[in-house]
Amino acid sequence: MKRRTFLGGAMAVAVVGHGSSAFAQQPPIKIGMSMPQTGGLAGGGKASLLGIEIWRDDINAKGGLLGRKVELVVYDDKSSASETPAIYAKLVDVDKVDLLFAPYATVPTAPIMPFVKQRGLLLMGNFSFQVNSKVGHDMWFNNAPWGPADSWAASFLDLAQKAGGKNMALLTADQEFAQNLALTARDVAKKRNIPVVFDQVYPPNTVEFASIIRALKAAKPDIVYVASYPPDSAGILRAVNEIGIGDDVKIFGGGMVGLQFAAVMSNLGSLLNGVVNYNTWLPEKSMYFDGTKEFFDKYTKRAIEAKVDPLGYYLAPFGYAMGEMIAAAVNSTRSLDQKGIAKYLRENEHKTIVGPIAFAADGERKETATLQAQFRGVKDKDIEQFRSSGKQVILFPDKLKTGDLISPFEAARK
Amino acid sequence: MNKRSHSIAFWAGIAVFLVAVLSMTQIVRNEYPFFAGYVILQFIALAVAWTILGGYAGYVNFGTNAFFGVGVYTAVALFKATGAPLVVQIAAAAVVGMLLGFGVGLLTLRMRGIFFSIATIALAIIIETFVMNWRFVGGAAGIQLQRPPVMAPFDSYVKMLFFVQAVLVVIAVGIARYIQNSRMGRGLQALRDDELAAECTGVPTLKLKLVACMISGALMSAVGAPAAMYLQYADPSSAFNLTYSVSALAMSLIGGTAHWIGPVLGAILLGSTQQFLAVTISSEVNVLVLGIMLVLFVVGAPKGIIGLLRPRYRLRAGGKQ
């Protein structure tokens, strides 16, 4: 027993010794973040973290940053806004990390925005929505493809108007993200003189949508804009399947959260057909850039072990891209000076595995790269089908387009 | 004489605590202890406030999050409308919390046991839904707030909030201790053990329950008020998070509910463990650790830490001599 302990110890020393020789003497570069690993946002948070970890392993295999090893310091924020202030204070004041990444999603990120602004720290955003609009921090850069606040609704309404849509129904969950989308949708509709004939906000945890869908159908809208969360997205599509939505509807969807995740998609199967919904990355021809395929090869293998979304399209590649941008900035400025890195990020266009990224003054994308894609030919109970192209045809943005909208919605469902 | 010397020792301890907190804000430069310490102090105050109704009177309140959230949103609404200073926000939150406590007392104190507890859960859901639809305070989307400049002698807002929360802890403990030793405390203890018998012997049970509800509610809402400025952000799902209810209850039970020191010990133990686990194990495991801790205490020490430490509290907690 003793000898085994000794041998184990000796081996560990040998392994550690060997591993660190590549990064001799230099202390590692520490990147700190909190990530939702429990609670409602955990599914997304874990996938995002895996993307960032793959980047860390890749960059370390290439010799690290400035010849130093990259190390991640990650804490669980339990998907809650009340946990993150203490965590980021610890990262900065106790762990003395060199750079900060934001947690996945808006709610945990919002409380740390004033903190980083006050301390003059660079923060790489991770899929939060318009979190800097009131704070106005000039060292904030969001990896999400959202772009200007109204572009999300605008792109959907562009498609709808082209298909002959003249009036709109809004169906939105009474939660943070959905309400942000609803606000911009109402604004854009008003600007374009599209009357809103139905505007229903439903409480979170609603499971039965039959009565709401009946009322919506009775309003005879051309455009149905839905902003919902995973359980309700499924409930809404089931109700639509049972009751139907009428032949007037040209386009249905827009902001349904959940239809990006493998488990929800395979669960809904053919009910998805015809729905036009937002996404961030899809396995379509136009979406492959340098390193994209290699990333997903690694992700697919590691996702099984990490027990996260087997497809990982929505968040993981953007976590990787966040790392790529930081690496480019650090290597170009040859330093960890946060002001210098922020200046570089603001002034240049960055090549990443999710395509080129350029930032506007508010730290969001200059142009939106949020996809609007239509589900086509989806079969029931098959995750693997979503790995092939053609299941989600990209309609917007034009640069990445891989097909045209099939309209009306009832025709597209077949 | 003995009682008087106890009192002197208590207030001397309080003075030492406040001086220590104040000097800590002046000496320690690293801000993390204040961020983490704020959360622990907040839970101490919440647990003590919970004990006034849940421990002394035996009415298990699951609506701590409702009172806490009401405190947060009173502060948010007041700050947005008038830019009121922190002290006014806290005072207003206490008043609103007290009114809410009165309402809850009237409506639900005629229900006992599990029915009362369920009604308090419903209360939290009703108020959260209301706030979600109140656009002035951001509605479901939440609201970001800009802190006003910090006041002397503090050099950072978090340090000031840490001190303010320490004062709230002192107020909560002072009130809880006063109630415990007063006629009211004995009345509450009587109604906890047998409400009918207490009523028959002349204890004004409804009045006592109402007052306990109002004091407990006012304290909980007052504790919630600075959270808006601590986070500089408020959203209904965080402000009305069930964690506040579960934690306040667990802390009181772990510490023991018969004496004001119980929730203080419980909150220090559980709050520090939570903060420690959040930055060490930091995964699903920390939820498990807390669950196991609660189970162990419920099974191994049903009267909480004070029941383990001082057998005489065990007698008092049982209400039998």
Interface residues (C-beta under 8 A of the other chain):
Chain A: Q37 T38 V74 Y75 D76 K78 S80 A81 S82 E83 P85 A86 I87 A89 K90 D93 V94 T106 V107 A110 P111 M113 P114 F115 V131 K134 V135 D174 Q175 E176 A178 Q179 N180 L183 V201 P203
Chain B: N30 E31 Y32 F34 F35 A36 Y38 V39 T129 M132 N133 G139 A140 A141 G142 Q144 Q146 R147 V158 A227 Y230 L231 Q232 Y233 D235 S237 S238 N241 T243 Q275 A278 V279 S282 S283 E284 N286 V287
